[in-house]
Amino acid sequence: MIKVCKFGGTSMADGITMLRVKSIIESDPARRYVVVSAPGKRFGGDIKVTDLLYETYDNVVVSGETGAAFEKICERFRGIVSELKLDLDIDSILAETGEAIVKEASPDFCASRGEYLSGRVMAALLDVPFIDARDVVKFGPDGKLDNARTYALLAEALKGKKRALVTGFYGEDANGRVKTFSRGGSDISGAIVARAAGADLYENWTDVSGFLACDPRIVENPVPIRSLSYKELRELSYMGANVLHSESIFPVREADIPIRIKNTFRPEDKGTDILPTSRYTYSGRRVTGIAGKKNFTVIFLEKSLMNEEIGFTYRTLAVFMKHGISFEHIPTGIDTMSFVIDSAELKGGLLEEMCDEIRDAVKPDSLRVINDIALIAVVGHGMTRSVGVSARLFEAIARAGVNVRMIDQGSSELNIIVGVDNENYERTLKAVYEEFFD
């Protein structure tokens, strides 16, 4: 069996946590390949190494020198190496890194050095080969990952190695320069390594023991989710359950490799298994999880005989395309259509401009804007097997005294999304959780 393990920033924060990681890896011979992030915060008020690296880049742009921010990074890594009592010439590595940051003068290169330095230290601690992602993770001329080349290079680099460490978060572009992943960087790297290694399991180690059925900042002690499907993960993470970004798992999803979320600080906890939908078995629970987000804007259109007007939706969406705005949902009726948009995308008068252009494009009978809407998603494969889930959902919301402003349900019946006023978000989330989990 082959396991690929990715460890996040909190797992790399200091020497003590790195020793935890070493113990976890060495406790299971199947844990063959390791991917690491840059050191995260050690305590409240601490600064992540990646944030210090962005500050370092700003210093290089202004003065041509790495400055005080990089010296803080050097102190951090010197302290880690001293704490671990490693026979590693960290001063030479740091000096070489500082010179390279000035020479490259690239924000991506500078940001990537946290993972690079973390990887050098962790590889020395584990006494395993160090693989620089720059040598094996390649991006094409279009800026997208060159899958075929990357998997081939990684497979060759890992071949014959009992264990190895690969740096996360970055690779090399078509011009030979370091490029970072934009979202869920080290998680993506871990998934790529798992795919290239033909792993049986991709373990993602973090500072929480997997997914919870609801936001613990709103609902007290929500139940843990022991397993969910890739599709359920996509729905929950999109709506704010941010343990693992759904876009980061596509490499393993394509290969049907299961994921296990584990807690570095509580390795005995079971965690959460994320399974290919084809291998997911019904747990008996109607609803797997509930998640949500605030601050959406709805553009509501109404026009008689809309359904008979060829090109109505196309002309409306052309306005969105012109301004580079994406929508979240499009609930429709026979003569109505609503576009749900993240309010953060509509600043600086853009909303008014788009509304004027939509009026010109499709001549609606009426156009209204609804602000300050929160969306709540109720997600679960069990909903397709159970009669009355929708009835229970809306009864719970009604008992909480909340008016539903919008309803959207996909044809897959995997989720039901309701829109409520921002001010009713927490009350609604609690009411729905209590209905299905208490």
N, C-alpha and C positions, 0 to 999 in steps of 0.2 A: 504494500500500500504506500502511496506517495501523498503527503500532505504539504501544501505550501502555506506558510504562515506570514501574514502581514501584521506588523506592529505599529500602532499609531504614535503620535507625538507624546502623549502622556506616558507611554511605555518606554520612551527614550529620554525622559525628562532629566534623569540623573543616574549616578552609578548604582544606587540601590535598586531602582526599577530595571536597569539593564541586567543586573544579576538575577532578578525575577524572571526576565525574559530568557536568560541562559538556562535557568532551571527548568522552565517550561519546555524549551526546545529539547533539552537533553533527556527529559523524562519520557520521550516517545520517539523511538527510532524512525517512525514513519514521517516525522517532521523533518523533511529533507532540505527544503529551500526556504530562505527567509528574505522578506522585503521589509525595509524600515523607513520610517518617516524622520523628519528633523525633530530635535528635542522640543517638546511643548512646555507649557507652564508647569513650574514646580509647586507653586502656591498662588493664592489670590494676589493680584497685583504684579505678578511676574510677567516677563515679556517673552513671547515665543521667539525662537531663534530665527524663524522665517521672517518675522516682522523686523527683527534687527538687521537682517540681510537686505530687506527693501530699503531700510534707512541707510545702510552702507552704500547701496547703489546711488541713492540721492547724494550722498557725500562725494562719491566718485564723479558724478556729473558736475557738481559745483566746484570741487577743489582738485580733482584728480587723485585724491587719496581716500583710503577706506575709512579713516576717522575713528571716533570714539565708539561708534556702534560695533564695528568689527572687533575692537579690542575687548568689548564685553563678551562677544562670541568666543574669542580666544580664551578669555578667563573661564568661561563656562566649560569649554572642552578640556582645558588644562585641569580643571577641578574634577571632571568626570574621570579622566585617565588616572589622576592621582588617587581618587577614591577607589578605583578598580585595581590599583597597583599593577598596571599594565606595562609591559616592556614595549612601548610604542613611542617613537620619536614624534610626539604630537607637535612640538614647536616647529620642526622642519615642515610638517604637513600644513600647518597653519600659515607659515610664511609663504610657502608655495601657493597656497590657496589665495592669500591676499594679493600676491603679484598677479595671479591669473584673473582675479576680479577686476583689477585696474586695466589689465591688458584687453580683456574681452569687452569690458564696458557695456554689458548687456544685462537687462533686468532679469531675464530668464536664467542666464548663467549664474548670476549672483544669488538668486532665490534658491537655485538647485544645490548650492553648497552646503546647506543644512543637512540634506539627505546624504550628500557625499561624505561629509565629515562624520555623521552619525554611523554611516555604513563602514567607514574605515575603523572606527572604534569597536563596533559590534563584531566585525569580522575577526579582529584581533582577539577579542574576548572569547569568541567561540572557537578560535583557531581553525577557521574555514576559509576557502578561497573567496576573495572579494571580486565581484563583477560590477564594473561601472556601467550603469544603464546607457550611458552615451555610446558605448560600443555595441549594444545589442538591441536597443529600442530605437526604431527609425521612423521618421515622419516623411511623407511624400511631398512633392512640390506644392500640393494643395493644402498643406498644413495638417492633413489627417494622418493617423497612424497607418504606416505601411504594414499591414497585418502579415502578409506572406513572408516578407523579408525579416520582420521582427521575430516571428515564431521560429523561423529557420535558424537565425543567429542565436537566439536564446537556447533552443534545443541543443545546438552544437556546443554552446558554452557550458551548459549543465551536464552534458554527456559524461558519464563515468565518474562524476563527483558524488561522493556519499552525502555531503552537505555543501551548501554554498550560500553566500549572501549577495543579493542584488539590491542596488539602491532604487528607491521609489521616486515618483513625482516627475521624472524628466526622461528625455531621450535626446536624439540628435536630428536636426532637420536636413532637408535636401542640400543645404549649403554648408553642412558641416558644423553648424552652430547649435549649442544646447537650446532645447525647447522644452518648456514645462507643459504638463497637462493643465487644462483650465479649471476643471471641476473634479473633485474627488480624486486628486492626483495620485497619491500613494495607493489608494484603493484600486484604481485602474491598473497601476503597475503590478500589484499583487495578483489581480485577475489575469493579466497578460502572462505572468510567470506561471501561474497555475495551468493556463491553457497550453503554453509551450511545453511544460513538463509532463503533460498528460496526467495531471493530478487526479486523485480519487476524491479529494476534499480540499477546499480552500478555506483556511481558518483566518478570520479577521479579528485580531485581538485589539481591544480598546479598553475604555474605563467604565463601561457599563456591561451588565450581564444579558445583553440581547435586547430585543424589542419588548416594549410594554404595550398593553392594549389601549392605552390612552396617555396623554401628556401628564406626567407626574407633577408638573407645576400647577396643574388645574385640578386633577383628580388625585386624591390621596391613596397611595399604595395600589395603583392599578395592577391587574394580574399580568404575569409575564406571558409572552407568546412563545410557546415551545417550538412551533414550526409554522411556516407559511410558504406559499408558492412564490415564484418569481413575479407572477402577475400581481399578487397581493402586495409584494414589496414595492412594486412600481407605483401602485395607487397610494400606499401609505407614505412612502418617502416623498412623493410629489406633493402631498398635502401636509408636509411638515414633520413627519417622523424621520428625524435626520441622523439616525444611528449609522446608516450606510446609504450613500447616494445611489439611486437606482441606475443612473447612467454608468456608474463605475463597474457594473457587473456584467456588461454585455460580452466580454471575452469568455467568461465561464458559462454564461447563459447559452451561448451558441454551441458549446461543447457539452451541455447538460452536466456540468460539474456542480455538485451541491456546495453551499457555503455554510459555515458555522460561525456565528458571532460569539466571541468569548471575552471574558473579563480578565485582564492581566493581573488585577489585584484580588480577584476571587476565582482562581482557575478551577476550583472545585464546582462552581456553579455550572448548570447544564448549558446555559446560553440559548440561542435561537438558531434553528436549522432553517435555511432557505433552500427550497427544493425546486428542481425543474417541475413545471406544472404537470408534465406527463407522469412524474413519479410521486406527486403529492397525493396523499390519502386523506380523505375526509375525517376530521377529528371529532365530529359530532357537535361542534359548536357552530351556531348559526352565523355569528359575526366574529371575525378574527381580530379586528382592531378598528379604532375610531381615531381620526386625525383631522386637523383643520388648519386654516390660515385666515387671517384678517386682511382687510384693506383691498377689496376689489371694487371695480366700477362696472356697472352694467349699462350698455347702450341698448335700449329697448325700441324696436321698430314695429309699427303696425300698419298694414295696408290691405285693403279689401282685395280678394282674389290673388293674394301673393303667390299662392301655390300654382297658379296658372301662368305666371309671368316668367317667361324663360330668361335666365341670366340674372335674376334678382340677387341671388346669393353671390354669384360671381362678381357682379359690379360692386357689391358692398365690400367683399373681401379684397378687391383691387385697391381700395382705399387703405386697408390695413397693410397690404403689401407695399404700397408706395411709401409709407412712413416706417416700414420695418417693424411693425407692431404685431406681436403674436397674441392670440386669444386663448383663454383657458377652456371655455365651454361655449356651446351654442344651443341652448334650449329653444325649441321651436313649437309653434302651434300652426294651425292651418293659415291664419292671417297674421301671425306674430313671429318675431325672431329676436332673440336677445344675444348679445355678445358680452361675455364676461372677461374682463381684462384686469391684470394686475395694475393697481392705481399708480404704482411707482413708474410705470412706463408712459404715463399721460401727463407729465408735468410741463410747465412753461407754455401753457396755452394750446398744447397739442390736442387736447380733448375737444375744445371748441372748434378748432380747425378741421378735425376729422368729422365731427358732426355736420358741419356745413358742407363738406365734400360728399358725405353720405346722402344728405338731403338732395344735393344736385344730381347725384348718380342714380338714385332709385325713386325719388319723389314719394316718400312714405306719407301716409295719412297723418301719422304722428311719430315723433321721435322724442323719447324721454331718456334722461340720464339719472341713474340711481347710484348714489355714492355710499361709501362706508358699509360695504357688504362683506360678511364673513362666510366662508364656505366650510362645511363640515362633511366629511366623507365617512360613510359606514361601509366597511369592506369585509368581504368574506365569501368563499366559495359555497358555504353552507346556506347562503340566502337563496340559491337556486333550488335547494332541496326542501325548503320550508315555506309553508303557507302562513301568511300573516305578518311577515317581517316588516313590510311597509306600514301596515296598520299599527303595529306596536311602536314603530319609530315616530309616527306622527301623533299618536296618542301621548307618548312621553313628552314630545315638544309642546303639545297643547297643555298638558298638565303643568308644565313649567311656565305657562303664560306667555309663550313666545309665538310671534307671527312669522310663518315661513314666507319668505319673499321670492324664493325660486326653488324649483325641483329639477334635477337632472339625473336620469338613470340610463346607463348604457345598455345596449341589447344583450351584452354578455351576462347581465344580472350579477356581476361581481361587486358592484358598488351602487350606492344611492348617495347623491350629493344634494344637500339642502343649503340654501342661502338664507341667512338671517342678518339682521342689523348687527354691526360691530359690537354695540353695547350689550347684545344678548349672547355673544359668542360663548363665554365661559359657562353661563347658566345652561345653555343648550347642550354643550359638551357633557356637562355633569349629568344632565337629565337622560341623555341617550346612553351614557355609560351605565348608569344605574339600572336602566331598563334591560340591558342585555348581559350585564356581568355581575350585578349584585344579587 
